[in-house]
Amino acid sequence: MNQFDLFLSATINTFEANKKMAERAVAQVSDEGLRTSLDEHTNSIAVIMKHVAGNLISRWTDFLTTDGEKPDRNRDDEFVDSFATREELLAYWERGWSNLFDSLNSLTPDDLEKTVYIRGDAHTVPLAIQRSLGHTCYHVGQIIQVARIQAGDEWNTLTVPRGQSEQFNKERWGKGTPGK
């Protein structure tokens, strides 16, 4: 596998893993919980998801040929809970992620040498990708944290449960090691 394929594969894998963790967290929260902010200074899960999707739609639509901050994007509206149902929210979430994955999968090795713009600022393609990855993962962490609080005692952990690291390591250690 060449360097481009390794970079792109690792990037897509990280985006996919974060999307999946966010969705597993959201599945543990009631419809009401999706819309509940922890306090007046924080966003609900629904608002964070709407913002992430809006950002991905803007950044990844015509990624190589137009500024990542589209003129028709209303970023401030992304922080207003306007979806009537969970299904509408999830459909918009999927739209954002589809834009991202379609764009990433269309990239070629030569595209890494190109310059793209976000709000008029020049970025190398790798930098724009990493900027989007960092932004998205930051908000996925927020979604998971709020979901964890909303779910309370009903929470099913998304990673290795507390106090079970040793057992997990015993079961898994070396399974991916060549020759074992």
Rosetta constraint file for C-alpha pairs under 8 A:
AtomPair CA 1 CA 5 HARMONIC 6.12 0.50
AtomPair CA 1 CA 6 HARMONIC 6.43 0.50
AtomPair CA 2 CA 6 HARMONIC 6.23 0.50
AtomPair CA 3 CA 7 HARMONIC 6.07 0.50
AtomPair CA 4 CA 8 HARMONIC 6.06 0.50
AtomPair CA 4 CA 109 HARMONIC 5.80 0.50
AtomPair CA 5 CA 9 HARMONIC 5.79 0.50
AtomPair CA 6 CA 10 HARMONIC 6.06 0.50
AtomPair CA 7 CA 11 HARMONIC 6.12 0.50
AtomPair CA 8 CA 12 HARMONIC 6.09 0.50
AtomPair CA 8 CA 104 HARMONIC 7.44 0.50
AtomPair CA 9 CA 13 HARMONIC 5.98 0.50
AtomPair CA 10 CA 14 HARMONIC 6.17 0.50
AtomPair CA 11 CA 15 HARMONIC 6.29 0.50
AtomPair CA 11 CA 133 HARMONIC 7.83 0.50
AtomPair CA 12 CA 16 HARMONIC 6.00 0.50
AtomPair CA 12 CA 101 HARMONIC 7.33 0.50
AtomPair CA 12 CA 104 HARMONIC 7.48 0.50
AtomPair CA 13 CA 17 HARMONIC 6.05 0.50
AtomPair CA 14 CA 18 HARMONIC 6.23 0.50
AtomPair CA 15 CA 19 HARMONIC 6.15 0.50
AtomPair CA 15 CA 133 HARMONIC 6.79 0.50
AtomPair CA 15 CA 137 HARMONIC 7.82 0.50
AtomPair CA 16 CA 20 HARMONIC 6.10 0.50
AtomPair CA 17 CA 21 HARMONIC 6.20 0.50
AtomPair CA 18 CA 22 HARMONIC 6.14 0.50
AtomPair CA 18 CA 137 HARMONIC 6.53 0.50
AtomPair CA 18 CA 140 HARMONIC 6.56 0.50
AtomPair CA 19 CA 23 HARMONIC 6.20 0.50
AtomPair CA 19 CA 140 HARMONIC 7.47 0.50
AtomPair CA 20 CA 24 HARMONIC 6.11 0.50
AtomPair CA 21 CA 25 HARMONIC 6.18 0.50
AtomPair CA 21 CA 140 HARMONIC 7.89 0.50
AtomPair CA 21 CA 144 HARMONIC 7.62 0.50
AtomPair CA 21 CA 158 HARMONIC 6.66 0.50
AtomPair CA 22 CA 26 HARMONIC 6.10 0.50
AtomPair CA 22 CA 140 HARMONIC 5.75 0.50
AtomPair CA 22 CA 141 HARMONIC 7.89 0.50
AtomPair CA 22 CA 143 HARMONIC 6.37 0.50
AtomPair CA 22 CA 144 HARMONIC 5.99 0.50
AtomPair CA 23 CA 27 HARMONIC 6.06 0.50
AtomPair CA 24 CA 28 HARMONIC 6.88 0.50
AtomPair CA 24 CA 158 HARMONIC 7.31 0.50
AtomPair CA 25 CA 29 HARMONIC 7.16 0.50
AtomPair CA 25 CA 143 HARMONIC 7.50 0.50
AtomPair CA 25 CA 144 HARMONIC 5.61 0.50
AtomPair CA 25 CA 147 HARMONIC 5.81 0.50
AtomPair CA 25 CA 148 HARMONIC 7.25 0.50
AtomPair CA 25 CA 158 HARMONIC 7.44 0.50
AtomPair CA 26 CA 34 HARMONIC 7.47 0.50
AtomPair CA 26 CA 45 HARMONIC 7.89 0.50
AtomPair CA 26 CA 143 HARMONIC 7.60 0.50
AtomPair CA 26 CA 144 HARMONIC 7.56 0.50
AtomPair CA 26 CA 147 HARMONIC 6.27 0.50
AtomPair CA 28 CA 147 HARMONIC 7.17 0.50
AtomPair CA 28 CA 151 HARMONIC 6.26 0.50
AtomPair CA 28 CA 154 HARMONIC 7.89 0.50
AtomPair CA 28 CA 155 HARMONIC 6.83 0.50
AtomPair CA 28 CA 156 HARMONIC 7.77 0.50
AtomPair CA 29 CA 33 HARMONIC 5.60 0.50
AtomPair CA 29 CA 34 HARMONIC 6.32 0.50
AtomPair CA 29 CA 147 HARMONIC 6.14 0.50
AtomPair CA 29 CA 150 HARMONIC 6.42 0.50
AtomPair CA 29 CA 151 HARMONIC 5.74 0.50
AtomPair CA 30 CA 34 HARMONIC 6.34 0.50
AtomPair CA 31 CA 35 HARMONIC 6.87 0.50
AtomPair CA 31 CA 85 HARMONIC 7.97 0.50
AtomPair CA 31 CA 86 HARMONIC 6.53 0.50
AtomPair CA 32 CA 36 HARMONIC 6.38 0.50
AtomPair CA 33 CA 45 HARMONIC 7.89 0.50
AtomPair CA 33 CA 147 HARMONIC 7.86 0.50
AtomPair CA 33 CA 150 HARMONIC 6.04 0.50
AtomPair CA 34 CA 44 HARMONIC 6.22 0.50
AtomPair CA 34 CA 45 HARMONIC 5.02 0.50
AtomPair CA 34 CA 46 HARMONIC 5.29 0.50
AtomPair CA 34 CA 147 HARMONIC 7.86 0.50
AtomPair CA 35 CA 44 HARMONIC 5.29 0.50
AtomPair CA 35 CA 45 HARMONIC 6.37 0.50
AtomPair CA 35 CA 46 HARMONIC 5.63 0.50
AtomPair CA 35 CA 47 HARMONIC 7.61 0.50
AtomPair CA 35 CA 81 HARMONIC 7.36 0.50
AtomPair CA 36 CA 44 HARMONIC 5.22 0.50
AtomPair CA 36 CA 45 HARMONIC 7.45 0.50
AtomPair CA 37 CA 42 HARMONIC 5.85 0.50
AtomPair CA 37 CA 43 HARMONIC 5.35 0.50
AtomPair CA 37 CA 44 HARMONIC 4.26 0.50
AtomPair CA 37 CA 45 HARMONIC 7.55 0.50
AtomPair CA 38 CA 42 HARMONIC 6.18 0.50
AtomPair CA 38 CA 43 HARMONIC 7.50 0.50
AtomPair CA 38 CA 44 HARMONIC 7.20 0.50
AtomPair CA 38 CA 146 HARMONIC 7.47 0.50
AtomPair CA 43 CA 47 HARMONIC 5.88 0.50
AtomPair CA 43 CA 48 HARMONIC 6.28 0.50
AtomPair CA 43 CA 79 HARMONIC 7.45 0.50
AtomPair CA 44 CA 48 HARMONIC 6.31 0.50
AtomPair CA 44 CA 146 HARMONIC 7.69 0.50
AtomPair CA 45 CA 49 HARMONIC 6.07 0.50
AtomPair CA 45 CA 142 HARMONIC 7.97 0.50
AtomPair CA 45 CA 143 HARMONIC 5.49 0.50
AtomPair CA 45 CA 146 HARMONIC 6.80 0.50
AtomPair CA 45 CA 147 HARMONIC 7.30 0.50
AtomPair CA 46 CA 50 HARMONIC 6.11 0.50
AtomPair CA 46 CA 81 HARMONIC 6.57 0.50
AtomPair CA 46 CA 89 HARMONIC 7.06 0.50
AtomPair CA 47 CA 51 HARMONIC 6.14 0.50
AtomPair CA 47 CA 78 HARMONIC 6.62 0.50
AtomPair CA 47 CA 79 HARMONIC 5.41 0.50
AtomPair CA 47 CA 80 HARMONIC 6.33 0.50
AtomPair CA 47 CA 81 HARMONIC 5.48 0.50
AtomPair CA 48 CA 52 HARMONIC 6.16 0.50
AtomPair CA 48 CA 79 HARMONIC 7.38 0.50
AtomPair CA 48 CA 139 HARMONIC 6.74 0.50
AtomPair CA 48 CA 142 HARMONIC 7.86 0.50
AtomPair CA 48 CA 143 HARMONIC 6.88 0.50
AtomPair CA 49 CA 53 HARMONIC 6.14 0.50
AtomPair CA 49 CA 89 HARMONIC 7.67 0.50
AtomPair CA 49 CA 93 HARMONIC 6.41 0.50
AtomPair CA 49 CA 143 HARMONIC 7.64 0.50
AtomPair CA 50 CA 54 HARMONIC 6.04 0.50
AtomPair CA 50 CA 78 HARMONIC 5.66 0.50
AtomPair CA 50 CA 79 HARMONIC 7.43 0.50
AtomPair CA 50 CA 81 HARMONIC 7.92 0.50
AtomPair CA 50 CA 89 HARMONIC 6.99 0.50
AtomPair CA 50 CA 92 HARMONIC 7.18 0.50
AtomPair CA 50 CA 93 HARMONIC 6.62 0.50
AtomPair CA 51 CA 55 HARMONIC 6.00 0.50
AtomPair CA 51 CA 75 HARMONIC 7.44 0.50
AtomPair CA 51 CA 78 HARMONIC 4.83 0.50
AtomPair CA 51 CA 79 HARMONIC 6.52 0.50
AtomPair CA 52 CA 56 HARMONIC 6.17 0.50
AtomPair CA 52 CA 93 HARMONIC 7.52 0.50
AtomPair CA 52 CA 96 HARMONIC 7.50 0.50
AtomPair CA 52 CA 136 HARMONIC 6.45 0.50
AtomPair CA 52 CA 139 HARMONIC 7.12 0.50
AtomPair CA 53 CA 57 HARMONIC 6.07 0.50
AtomPair CA 53 CA 92 HARMONIC 6.44 0.50
AtomPair CA 53 CA 93 HARMONIC 4.92 0.50
AtomPair CA 53 CA 94 HARMONIC 7.55 0.50
AtomPair CA 53 CA 95 HARMONIC 7.02 0.50
AtomPair CA 53 CA 96 HARMONIC 4.27 0.50
AtomPair CA 53 CA 97 HARMONIC 6.83 0.50
AtomPair CA 54 CA 58 HARMONIC 6.16 0.50
AtomPair CA 54 CA 73 HARMONIC 7.58 0.50
AtomPair CA 54 CA 75 HARMONIC 7.37 0.50
AtomPair CA 54 CA 78 HARMONIC 6.73 0.50
AtomPair CA 54 CA 96 HARMONIC 6.47 0.50
AtomPair CA 55 CA 59 HARMONIC 5.97 0.50
AtomPair CA 55 CA 75 HARMONIC 7.91 0.50
AtomPair CA 55 CA 96 HARMONIC 7.53 0.50
AtomPair CA 56 CA 60 HARMONIC 5.69 0.50
AtomPair CA 56 CA 61 HARMONIC 7.98 0.50
AtomPair CA 56 CA 96 HARMONIC 4.92 0.50
AtomPair CA 56 CA 97 HARMONIC 6.63 0.50
AtomPair CA 56 CA 99 HARMONIC 6.83 0.50
AtomPair CA 56 CA 100 HARMONIC 6.16 0.50
AtomPair CA 56 CA 132 HARMONIC 7.83 0.50
AtomPair CA 57 CA 61 HARMONIC 5.76 0.50
AtomPair CA 57 CA 95 HARMONIC 7.25 0.50
AtomPair CA 57 CA 96 HARMONIC 4.77 0.50
AtomPair CA 57 CA 97 HARMONIC 7.80 0.50
AtomPair CA 57 CA 99 HARMONIC 5.96 0.50
AtomPair CA 57 CA 100 HARMONIC 7.36 0.50
AtomPair CA 58 CA 68 HARMONIC 5.67 0.50
AtomPair CA 58 CA 69 HARMONIC 5.71 0.50
AtomPair CA 58 CA 70 HARMONIC 5.56 0.50
AtomPair CA 58 CA 73 HARMONIC 6.67 0.50
AtomPair CA 59 CA 63 HARMONIC 6.29 0.50
AtomPair CA 59 CA 67 HARMONIC 7.65 0.50
AtomPair CA 59 CA 68 HARMONIC 4.06 0.50
AtomPair CA 59 CA 69 HARMONIC 6.21 0.50
AtomPair CA 59 CA 70 HARMONIC 7.65 0.50
AtomPair CA 59 CA 118 HARMONIC 7.68 0.50
AtomPair CA 59 CA 132 HARMONIC 7.94 0.50
AtomPair CA 60 CA 68 HARMONIC 6.82 0.50
AtomPair CA 60 CA 99 HARMONIC 5.76 0.50
AtomPair CA 60 CA 100 HARMONIC 5.39 0.50
AtomPair CA 60 CA 103 HARMONIC 6.22 0.50
AtomPair CA 61 CA 66 HARMONIC 7.98 0.50
AtomPair CA 61 CA 68 HARMONIC 7.58 0.50
AtomPair CA 61 CA 99 HARMONIC 6.33 0.50
AtomPair CA 61 CA 100 HARMONIC 7.94 0.50
AtomPair CA 61 CA 103 HARMONIC 7.54 0.50
AtomPair CA 62 CA 66 HARMONIC 5.74 0.50
AtomPair CA 62 CA 103 HARMONIC 7.86 0.50
AtomPair CA 63 CA 67 HARMONIC 7.44 0.50
AtomPair CA 63 CA 68 HARMONIC 6.53 0.50
AtomPair CA 63 CA 103 HARMONIC 6.92 0.50
AtomPair CA 63 CA 116 HARMONIC 7.37 0.50
AtomPair CA 64 CA 114 HARMONIC 7.84 0.50
AtomPair CA 64 CA 115 HARMONIC 7.78 0.50
AtomPair CA 64 CA 116 HARMONIC 5.90 0.50
AtomPair CA 65 CA 116 HARMONIC 7.32 0.50
AtomPair CA 66 CA 70 HARMONIC 7.76 0.50
AtomPair CA 66 CA 116 HARMONIC 7.56 0.50
AtomPair CA 66 CA 117 HARMONIC 7.25 0.50
AtomPair CA 67 CA 116 HARMONIC 6.87 0.50
AtomPair CA 67 CA 117 HARMONIC 4.80 0.50
AtomPair CA 67 CA 118 HARMONIC 5.26 0.50
AtomPair CA 67 CA 119 HARMONIC 6.48 0.50
AtomPair CA 67 CA 120 HARMONIC 6.76 0.50
AtomPair CA 68 CA 116 HARMONIC 7.78 0.50
AtomPair CA 68 CA 117 HARMONIC 6.08 0.50
AtomPair CA 68 CA 118 HARMONIC 4.57 0.50
AtomPair CA 68 CA 119 HARMONIC 6.72 0.50
AtomPair CA 69 CA 73 HARMONIC 7.03 0.50
AtomPair CA 69 CA 118 HARMONIC 5.64 0.50
AtomPair CA 69 CA 119 HARMONIC 5.42 0.50
AtomPair CA 74 CA 78 HARMONIC 6.89 0.50
AtomPair CA 75 CA 79 HARMONIC 7.43 0.50
AtomPair CA 76 CA 80 HARMONIC 7.53 0.50
AtomPair CA 83 CA 88 HARMONIC 5.97 0.50
AtomPair CA 83 CA 89 HARMONIC 5.80 0.50
AtomPair CA 84 CA 88 HARMONIC 6.83 0.50
AtomPair CA 84 CA 89 HARMONIC 8.00 0.50
AtomPair CA 85 CA 89 HARMONIC 6.52 0.50
AtomPair CA 86 CA 90 HARMONIC 6.08 0.50
AtomPair CA 87 CA 91 HARMONIC 6.04 0.50
AtomPair CA 88 CA 92 HARMONIC 6.34 0.50
AtomPair CA 89 CA 93 HARMONIC 6.17 0.50
AtomPair CA 90 CA 94 HARMONIC 6.06 0.50
AtomPair CA 91 CA 95 HARMONIC 6.24 0.50
AtomPair CA 92 CA 96 HARMONIC 6.46 0.50
AtomPair CA 93 CA 97 HARMONIC 6.46 0.50
AtomPair CA 94 CA 98 HARMONIC 5.91 0.50
AtomPair CA 95 CA 99 HARMONIC 6.24 0.50
AtomPair CA 96 CA 100 HARMONIC 6.45 0.50
AtomPair CA 97 CA 101 HARMONIC 6.18 0.50
AtomPair CA 98 CA 102 HARMONIC 5.85 0.50
AtomPair CA 99 CA 103 HARMONIC 6.09 0.50
AtomPair CA 100 CA 104 HARMONIC 6.12 0.50
AtomPair CA 101 CA 105 HARMONIC 5.94 0.50
AtomPair CA 102 CA 106 HARMONIC 6.28 0.50
AtomPair CA 103 CA 107 HARMONIC 6.65 0.50
AtomPair CA 107 CA 111 HARMONIC 6.09 0.50
AtomPair CA 108 CA 112 HARMONIC 7.39 0.50
AtomPair CA 109 CA 113 HARMONIC 7.88 0.50
AtomPair CA 110 CA 114 HARMONIC 7.38 0.50
AtomPair CA 111 CA 125 HARMONIC 7.02 0.50
AtomPair CA 112 CA 124 HARMONIC 7.17 0.50
AtomPair CA 112 CA 125 HARMONIC 5.25 0.50
AtomPair CA 112 CA 126 HARMONIC 6.17 0.50
AtomPair CA 113 CA 124 HARMONIC 6.98 0.50
AtomPair CA 113 CA 125 HARMONIC 6.92 0.50
AtomPair CA 114 CA 124 HARMONIC 6.11 0.50
AtomPair CA 114 CA 125 HARMONIC 5.97 0.50
AtomPair CA 115 CA 122 HARMONIC 6.26 0.50
AtomPair CA 115 CA 123 HARMONIC 5.54 0.50
AtomPair CA 115 CA 124 HARMONIC 4.65 0.50
AtomPair CA 115 CA 125 HARMONIC 5.90 0.50
AtomPair CA 116 CA 122 HARMONIC 5.79 0.50
AtomPair CA 116 CA 123 HARMONIC 5.32 0.50
AtomPair CA 116 CA 124 HARMONIC 6.22 0.50
AtomPair CA 116 CA 125 HARMONIC 6.24 0.50
AtomPair CA 116 CA 128 HARMONIC 7.41 0.50
AtomPair CA 117 CA 121 HARMONIC 5.19 0.50
AtomPair CA 117 CA 122 HARMONIC 4.63 0.50
AtomPair CA 117 CA 123 HARMONIC 5.83 0.50
AtomPair CA 118 CA 122 HARMONIC 6.75 0.50
AtomPair CA 118 CA 123 HARMONIC 7.35 0.50
AtomPair CA 123 CA 127 HARMONIC 5.89 0.50
AtomPair CA 123 CA 128 HARMONIC 5.74 0.50
AtomPair CA 124 CA 128 HARMONIC 6.21 0.50
AtomPair CA 125 CA 129 HARMONIC 6.15 0.50
AtomPair CA 126 CA 130 HARMONIC 6.16 0.50
AtomPair CA 127 CA 131 HARMONIC 5.95 0.50
AtomPair CA 128 CA 132 HARMONIC 6.20 0.50
AtomPair CA 129 CA 133 HARMONIC 6.16 0.50
AtomPair CA 130 CA 134 HARMONIC 6.02 0.50
AtomPair CA 131 CA 135 HARMONIC 6.16 0.50
AtomPair CA 132 CA 136 HARMONIC 5.98 0.50
AtomPair CA 133 CA 137 HARMONIC 6.03 0.50
AtomPair CA 134 CA 138 HARMONIC 6.08 0.50
AtomPair CA 135 CA 139 HARMONIC 6.52 0.50
AtomPair CA 136 CA 140 HARMONIC 6.14 0.50
AtomPair CA 137 CA 141 HARMONIC 6.15 0.50
AtomPair CA 138 CA 142 HARMONIC 6.64 0.50
AtomPair CA 139 CA 143 HARMONIC 6.23 0.50
AtomPair CA 140 CA 144 HARMONIC 6.20 0.50
AtomPair CA 141 CA 145 HARMONIC 6.12 0.50
AtomPair CA 142 CA 146 HARMONIC 6.11 0.50
AtomPair CA 143 CA 147 HARMONIC 5.98 0.50
AtomPair CA 144 CA 148 HARMONIC 5.97 0.50
AtomPair CA 145 CA 149 HARMONIC 6.40 0.50
AtomPair CA 146 CA 150 HARMONIC 6.07 0.50
AtomPair CA 147 CA 151 HARMONIC 5.91 0.50
AtomPair CA 148 CA 152 HARMONIC 6.30 0.50
AtomPair CA 148 CA 155 HARMONIC 6.20 0.50
AtomPair CA 151 CA 155 HARMONIC 5.15 0.50
AtomPair CA 157 CA 161 HARMONIC 6.02 0.50
AtomPair CA 160 CA 164 HARMONIC 6.59 0.50
AtomPair CA 160 CA 165 HARMONIC 6.35 0.50
AtomPair CA 160 CA 168 HARMONIC 7.13 0.50
AtomPair CA 161 CA 165 HARMONIC 7.21 0.50
AtomPair CA 164 CA 168 HARMONIC 6.04 0.50
AtomPair CA 165 CA 169 HARMONIC 6.00 0.50
AtomPair CA 166 CA 170 HARMONIC 6.20 0.50
AtomPair CA 167 CA 171 HARMONIC 6.28 0.50
AtomPair CA 168 CA 172 HARMONIC 6.13 0.50
AtomPair CA 169 CA 173 HARMONIC 5.06 0.50
AtomPair CA 174 CA 180 HARMONIC 6.92 0.50
AtomPair CA 175 CA 180 HARMONIC 6.91 0.50
AtomPair CA 176 CA 180 HARMONIC 7.81 0.50
